[in-house]
Amino acid sequence: MKKVAVILSGCGVFDGAEIYESVLTLLALDRANAQVTCAAPDVPQQHVVNHLTQQPAPGETRNVLVEAARIARGNIIPLAQLRVEAIDAIIVPGGFGAAKNLCNFATAGADFEVNAEVARVMQAAHHAGKPLGFVCIAPAIAARLFGGEQVEFTIGTDAGTAQALEAGGGQHLNCNVRNIVIDQRLKIVTTPAYMLAGRITEAEAGINKLVQAVLDMA
């Protein structure tokens, strides 16, 4: 049984983990009989967005781990407690939380930085030869951490976003919503999901392929 860590970034597309992407990832892993550990950094969200109005909620604060626990039905650990040696692979669903809470690409642009705990876990897993999967905008994390190794990745077809992420040295490949980009050399898999998806079945198609590709390399 493959053991896969799923790193969440909160709960909700505009300020946390994209819920459909997260659930589709968990569903695909369960169908493959993988053992899943959900984890999230125990840090404040960059901000809170009212998902009804899609506007920031002044004065509200939320914790990434506490919010991510909503998706994981409470079965989640702080990222600091994740033991890389105990897992076979890592997958990161998207949502703005990936670009606001796991890194600051959403606010800093091309000069962004990855959360130190996220970077530590990802680099440790990568150096141990374990495959990594990134969904939607989460490939930004791969572009920053592994750009020096000329990682190949996709966030779909958005030229401006791709150019900003290529500043770190990686190579963006255009990809449609139902497909994936596999960097076989670095064992990194990416898919556009809701960077392009107009319906949940479109996101599901790419996520299912990503999960299978990650498990095949684990």
C-alpha positions in Angstrom: 0.0 0.0 0.0 1.4 3.3 -1.1 1.6 6.1 1.6 0.8 9.5 0.3 0.9 12.9 2.1 -1.7 15.4 0.9 -0.7 19.0 1.8 -3.6 21.3 2.2 -3.6 25.1 2.4 -6.8 26.0 4.2 -10.4 25.5 3.0 -11.9 27.4 0.1 -10.7 28.4 -3.3 -10.1 32.1 -2.7 -8.0 31.9 0.5 -7.2 28.2 1.0 -7.2 24.8 -0.6 -9.6 24.3 -3.6 -12.2 22.0 -2.1 -13.1 20.1 -5.3 -9.5 19.5 -6.2 -8.7 18.4 -2.6 -11.6 15.9 -2.5 -11.0 14.6 -6.0 -7.3 14.0 -5.0 -8.4 12.1 -1.9 -11.0 10.1 -3.8 -8.5 9.1 -6.5 -6.0 8.0 -3.8 -8.7 6.0 -2.0 -9.7 4.3 -5.2 -6.1 3.3 -5.7 -6.0 1.9 -2.1 -3.4 4.4 -1.0 -2.9 5.3 2.6 -3.3 9.1 3.0 -1.9 11.5 5.6 -3.3 15.0 5.3 -1.0 17.8 6.6 -1.0 21.6 6.6 1.2 24.3 8.1 0.1 25.6 11.5 0.2 29.3 10.4 -2.3 32.1 9.9 -3.9 32.5 6.5 -2.6 35.4 4.4 -6.1 36.8 4.7 -9.8 35.6 4.8 -12.1 35.9 1.8 -15.9 35.9 2.0 -16.6 33.3 -0.6 -20.1 34.7 -1.2 -19.0 38.2 -2.1 -15.4 37.0 -3.2 -14.0 40.0 -1.2 -11.6 40.0 1.7 -13.2 40.1 5.1 -11.6 42.9 7.1 -10.5 42.0 10.7 -11.1 38.2 10.3 -8.2 35.8 10.9 -8.1 32.0 10.4 -5.5 29.3 10.8 -4.4 27.2 7.8 -4.3 23.9 9.7 -7.6 24.5 11.5 -9.3 25.4 8.2 -7.7 22.5 6.3 -9.1 20.1 9.0 -12.5 20.8 7.6 -11.6 19.1 4.4 -9.8 16.3 6.2 -12.7 15.6 8.5 -10.4 16.4 11.4 -7.9 13.7 10.4 -4.9 15.9 9.8 -1.5 16.7 11.3 0.7 19.9 11.5 3.1 19.8 8.6 6.0 20.1 11.1 5.0 16.6 12.3 5.1 15.0 8.8 7.9 12.4 8.6 9.1 12.2 5.1 10.7 8.8 5.6 7.3 7.4 6.4 5.7 8.4 3.1 6.1 7.4 -0.5 4.9 10.6 -2.3 3.4 14.0 -1.8 0.5 15.7 -3.6 -0.5 19.4 -3.2 -4.0 20.4 -4.4 -4.4 24.0 -5.6 -6.6 26.9 -4.7 -5.4 30.4 -3.9 -4.2 29.1 -0.5 -1.3 27.3 -2.4 -0.2 30.7 -3.7 -1.1 32.7 -0.5 -0.4 30.4 2.4 2.1 27.7 1.2 4.0 30.4 -0.8 3.4 34.1 -1.5 3.3 34.0 -5.3 -0.2 35.6 -5.3 1.2 38.8 -3.7 4.9 38.8 -4.5 4.9 37.6 -8.1 8.1 36.3 -9.7 10.2 37.1 -6.6 8.0 34.9 -4.3 9.2 32.6 -1.5 7.9 29.2 -0.4 6.9 28.7 3.3 10.0 27.4 5.1 8.2 24.2 6.4 6.7 23.5 3.0 10.1 23.9 1.4 11.8 21.6 3.9 9.3 18.8 3.4 9.3 19.1 -0.4 13.1 19.2 -0.7 13.5 16.3 1.7 11.1 14.2 -0.2 12.6 15.2 -3.6 16.1 14.4 -2.4 14.9 11.0 -1.2 13.6 10.3 -4.8 9.9 10.4 -3.9 7.5 11.7 -6.5 5.6 15.0 -6.0 2.3 16.0 -7.6 1.1 19.6 -7.8 -2.4 20.7 -8.9 -3.7 24.0 -10.4 -1.5 26.9 -9.2 0.4 24.7 -6.7 3.0 24.0 -9.4 4.3 27.4 -8.5 5.9 25.7 -5.5 7.7 23.2 -7.7 8.8 26.0 -10.1 10.4 27.9 -7.2 12.0 25.0 -5.4 13.2 23.0 -8.4 13.7 25.7 -11.0 17.4 25.3 -10.6 17.0 21.7 -11.8 15.1 22.9 -14.8 11.8 21.3 -13.7 9.1 20.9 -16.4 5.7 21.8 -15.1 2.3 23.3 -16.2 -0.3 25.6 -14.8 -2.3 25.3 -18.0 -2.0 28.0 -20.7 -1.8 31.3 -18.9 1.2 33.0 -20.5 1.7 35.7 -17.9 1.6 33.3 -15.0 3.9 30.8 -16.8 6.4 33.5 -17.6 6.6 34.7 -13.9 7.1 31.1 -12.8 9.8 30.4 -15.4 11.9 33.2 -13.9 13.1 30.6 -11.4 14.6 28.5 -14.1 11.9 25.9 -14.8 10.2 25.2 -18.1 6.5 25.7 -18.4 4.6 23.4 -20.9 1.1 24.3 -22.0 -1.4 21.6 -21.1 -5.1 21.1 -21.4 -7.4 20.6 -18.5 -7.7 16.8 -18.9 -4.0 16.1 -19.1 -0.8 16.2 -17.1 2.8 17.1 -17.5 5.3 14.5 -16.1 8.9 15.4 -15.5 10.2 11.8 -15.4 13.7 12.9 -14.5 12.6 14.8 -11.4 9.5 12.7 -10.6 7.3 15.7 -10.6 3.7 15.7 -12.0 1.5 18.7 -12.6 -2.0 19.3 -14.0 -4.0 22.5 -14.6 -7.3 21.6 -12.9 -9.2 24.8 -12.1 -6.7 27.0 -13.8 -8.7 25.8 -16.8 -11.6 23.7 -15.7 -15.1 24.8 -16.4 -16.7 21.8 -14.7 -15.8 19.4 -12.0 -15.5 16.4 -14.4 -12.7 18.3 -16.4 -10.7 18.8 -13.2 -11.3 15.2 -12.2 -9.9 13.9 -15.5 -6.5 15.5 -15.0 -6.3 14.9 -11.2 -7.0 11.2 -11.7 -4.1 11.0 -14.2 -1.9 12.9 -11.9 -2.6 10.6 -8.9 -2.0 7.5 -11.0 1.3 8.9 -12.4 2.5 9.8 -8.9 1.6 6.3 -7.6 3.3 4.7 -10.6 6.5 6.4 -9.6 6.2 5.8 -5.9 
